[in-house]
Amino acid sequence: MEKKKVAKYVGLGIVLIVLIAFASIGLVMGDVMSYTATGSQTLNPNGTSAGKALVVYDPGITGTAKNAAAVIAGDLQSKGYTVTLAGIKSSNVMNTAGYNVIVIGGPVYAGQPASSLQSYLSDITPPKEAKIGIFTTGSVTANSNNTAFIKKEIALNNTNIYQVDDVMKFVDTNTINQKANEFVNALLGQG
């Protein structure tokens, strides 16, 4: 009887160690993926430009944040902005001067934003008049429409020297187009 109890606890311990190992590997891989985001492209509007927009993304493991960033960039382009869509490790993302709109996004793992996203948010100095939007991606739907929760999740607090105008969390890949449009409209004050 005593041997069965010991075997049961040893088995549970092994399962727990394996789960912790997989979770740790997932977090490390998520941060490693940000180093692949080095490219950038410029999207020009049809006609006269309404301004300049910078959309920066950490793709994460699944690439959902990159997809959301591309949809947001396309929406800004359709509203007349010249858009720079850039990976978070791109050489030109630290220079935010001259941009009217700056959107930053990436994944949240286990309630914590990717470290590259947090670093970027704390290191940039956007123009005072720029509209700032931040988006996250993740699998947890609870509070995904609650702005205060999202700001807390991405660790936005009073230490930031810039005002964040809107935040959005993308959970369902089937609604990215609709939610990206809502996000951009709210950010630009058109919602």
Disulfide bonds with the S-S distance in Angstrom:
none
